Amino acid sequence: MKMPILFMSFFLAQDFHDIAPPIDYSLIPPWLIFLGAFVALTIIGLIAWFISKSFRRPAPIQSPRERALELLERMQRDVEKMQPYRFSIRVSDILRRFVTEQFNLPVTRQTSVEFLSGLTKASPFSEEEKSLLEDFLNRCDLIKFARYEATAADSTLLLEEATRFVKGGQLATV
């Protein structure tokens, strides 16, 4: 039994050393690795952004005529819901904006009478379009300023005239 004690004493006699810290064998400093990863991810992100941007189609630009027809079509749903006074103002605004954008005429800064008298001198409109526009503006003025007791039928007629004018004098299919 002396042998195991002798063996243990030999084992205990040896000095144990602390564990040595890891040795850094890298030739590149850690901050450079983080910087490289950041730059690489930024470049990948920019490439992905440019690719997604190139596949995105630009929204088609609507002409003033298309925009006015779309707005008038939306107004069709409000004929019964909206008061004729407010309806006439909205339809009139749509038509005035269309004429201003399409023909560069100062309709929004003139009264109906001023605008119609200016049309007699020089006009980009046909006689039918002038007549239609004059009738429309007179009806709107009657509703807006003379406080004519308009009905939903009057609103429908205004909408049909405005749509017909925007389509270029063709019969409206409202």
C-alpha positions as CSV (number, residue, x, y, z in Angstrom):
1,M,0.0,0.0,0.0
2,K,2.9,2.3,0.1
3,M,3.0,2.5,-3.6
4,P,-0.2,4.4,-4.1
5,I,0.9,6.9,-1.4
6,L,4.2,7.3,-3.0
7,F,2.6,7.8,-6.4
8,M,0.3,10.4,-4.9
9,S,3.0,12.2,-3.2
10,F,4.9,12.5,-6.5
11,F,1.8,13.8,-8.2
12,L,1.2,16.4,-5.5
13,A,4.8,17.5,-5.6
14,Q,4.5,18.8,-9.1
15,D,3.6,22.5,-9.5
16,F,0.5,23.2,-11.5
17,H,0.7,26.2,-13.7
18,D,-2.2,28.5,-14.6
19,I,-3.9,28.1,-18.0
20,A,-2.2,30.2,-20.6
21,P,-4.4,32.8,-22.3
22,P,-5.2,32.2,-26.0
23,I,-2.6,33.4,-28.5
24,D,-3.9,35.7,-31.2
25,Y,-2.4,34.5,-34.5
26,S,-4.5,36.9,-36.7
27,L,-2.6,39.4,-38.7
28,I,-5.7,41.6,-39.2
29,P,-6.9,43.7,-36.3
30,P,-10.5,43.1,-35.2
31,W,-11.7,46.7,-35.9
32,L,-10.7,46.2,-39.5
33,I,-12.8,43.0,-39.8
34,F,-15.8,44.9,-38.4
35,L,-15.2,47.8,-40.8
36,G,-14.9,45.4,-43.8
37,A,-18.2,43.6,-42.8
38,F,-20.0,47.0,-42.5
39,V,-18.7,48.1,-45.9
40,A,-19.6,44.8,-47.5
41,L,-23.2,44.8,-46.1
42,T,-23.6,48.4,-47.2
43,I,-22.6,47.6,-50.7
44,I,-24.9,44.6,-50.8
45,G,-27.8,46.8,-49.5
46,L,-27.2,49.4,-52.2
47,I,-27.0,46.8,-54.9
48,A,-30.3,45.3,-53.7
49,W,-31.9,48.8,-53.6
50,F,-30.8,49.7,-57.1
51,I,-32.1,46.4,-58.4
52,S,-35.4,46.8,-56.8
53,K,-35.6,50.4,-58.0
54,S,-34.9,49.3,-61.6
55,F,-37.7,46.7,-61.6
56,R,-40.2,49.2,-60.2
57,R,-42.2,50.7,-63.1
58,P,-42.8,54.5,-62.8
59,A,-46.4,55.3,-62.3
60,P,-47.9,56.5,-65.6
61,I,-48.6,60.2,-65.7
62,Q,-52.3,60.8,-66.3
63,S,-53.3,63.5,-68.8
64,P,-55.6,66.2,-67.5
65,R,-58.5,64.6,-69.5
66,E,-57.9,61.2,-67.9
67,R,-57.7,62.7,-64.4
68,A,-60.9,64.8,-65.0
69,L,-62.8,61.8,-66.3
70,E,-61.7,59.7,-63.3
71,L,-62.8,62.4,-60.9
72,L,-66.1,62.8,-62.6
73,E,-66.7,59.1,-62.5
74,R,-66.1,59.2,-58.8
75,M,-68.6,62.0,-58.5
76,Q,-71.2,59.8,-60.2
77,R,-71.5,57.8,-56.9
78,D,-72.2,61.0,-55.0
79,V,-75.1,62.4,-57.1
80,E,-77.8,61.1,-54.7
81,K,-75.7,61.5,-51.5
82,M,-74.4,65.1,-51.9
83,Q,-76.4,68.3,-51.8
84,P,-76.8,69.8,-55.3
85,Y,-75.1,73.0,-54.1
86,R,-72.0,71.2,-52.9
87,F,-72.1,68.8,-55.9
88,S,-72.2,71.7,-58.4
89,I,-69.2,73.3,-56.7
90,R,-67.2,70.1,-56.9
91,V,-68.1,69.3,-60.5
92,S,-67.4,72.9,-61.5
93,D,-64.0,72.8,-59.8
94,I,-63.1,69.6,-61.6
95,L,-64.1,71.1,-65.0
96,R,-62.3,74.4,-64.3
97,R,-59.1,72.6,-63.3
98,F,-59.3,70.5,-66.5
99,V,-59.7,73.6,-68.7
100,T,-56.8,75.3,-66.9
101,E,-54.5,72.3,-67.2
102,Q,-55.5,71.2,-70.7
103,F,-55.8,74.5,-72.4
104,N,-53.8,76.9,-70.2
105,L,-56.8,79.2,-69.8
106,P,-57.3,81.2,-66.6
107,V,-60.7,79.8,-65.7
108,T,-59.9,79.5,-62.0
109,R,-59.2,83.3,-61.8
110,Q,-62.2,84.5,-63.8
111,T,-65.9,84.6,-63.3
112,S,-68.0,82.6,-65.7
113,V,-69.1,85.7,-67.5
114,E,-65.5,86.9,-67.9
115,F,-64.3,83.6,-69.2
116,L,-67.2,83.2,-71.7
117,S,-66.7,86.7,-73.1
118,G,-63.0,85.9,-73.5
119,L,-63.9,82.8,-75.5
120,T,-65.7,84.8,-78.1
121,K,-62.4,86.5,-79.1
122,A,-60.1,83.5,-79.3
123,S,-61.0,80.0,-78.4
124,P,-59.5,76.5,-78.7
125,F,-63.0,75.1,-78.5
126,S,-65.5,74.1,-81.2
127,E,-68.9,75.8,-81.3
128,E,-70.5,72.7,-79.7
129,E,-67.9,72.7,-76.9
130,K,-68.4,76.5,-76.3
131,S,-72.2,76.0,-76.1
132,L,-71.8,73.0,-73.8
133,L,-69.4,74.9,-71.6
134,E,-71.6,78.0,-71.5
135,D,-74.6,75.9,-70.6
136,F,-72.7,74.1,-67.9
137,L,-71.3,77.3,-66.3
138,N,-74.7,79.0,-66.4
139,R,-76.3,76.1,-64.6
140,C,-73.6,76.0,-62.0
141,D,-73.9,79.8,-61.4
142,L,-77.6,79.4,-61.1
143,I,-77.2,76.8,-58.4
144,K,-74.2,78.4,-56.6
145,F,-75.1,82.1,-56.7
146,A,-78.8,82.4,-57.3
147,R,-79.5,79.5,-54.9
148,Y,-81.7,77.7,-57.3
149,E,-83.4,74.8,-55.6
150,A,-81.7,72.1,-57.6
151,T,-82.5,68.4,-57.4
152,A,-80.5,65.2,-57.9
153,A,-81.7,65.3,-61.6
154,D,-80.0,68.7,-62.0
155,S,-76.8,67.3,-60.5
156,T,-77.0,64.4,-62.9
157,L,-77.4,66.8,-65.8
158,L,-74.4,68.9,-64.6
159,L,-72.3,65.7,-64.4
160,E,-73.4,64.6,-67.9
161,E,-72.5,68.0,-69.4
162,A,-69.1,68.1,-67.6
163,T,-68.3,64.5,-68.8
164,R,-69.4,65.3,-72.3
165,F,-67.2,68.4,-72.4
166,V,-64.2,66.6,-71.0
167,K,-64.6,63.8,-73.6
168,G,-64.6,66.4,-76.3
169,G,-68.3,67.0,-77.0
170,Q,-69.1,63.3,-77.5
171,L,-72.2,61.9,-76.0
172,A,-71.5,60.7,-72.5
173,T,-72.2,57.2,-71.4
174,V,-72.8,58.0,-67.8
